[in-house]
Amino acid sequence: MGAPGTLFGYTEGQVADFGLSVGIAAFILYMLFIIGNLAYRSRAGRLGTFALFFVLAFGMVGFVGKVVIQHLWGI
């Protein structure tokens, strides 16, 4: 067995960090699906679809940027 407070050799913090990263990535993909479905059902056209993806998906850029910056800086 591992040391107390570990799960398969990983600490609680490592498991939580992995779960958060994977969970939020899955949630982002699901939100992109929802935006695409909204554009399709509303018959938004090319410009409307671009506007929907740009405006509604713009908030996801912050999370992706945070992950990239952490990776580049080794945080």
ABEGO torsion letter per residue (X at the ends): XBBBGBBGGBBAAAAAAAAAAAAAAAAAAAAAAAAAAAAAAAGAEAAAAAAAAAAAAAAAAAAAAAAAAAAAAGX
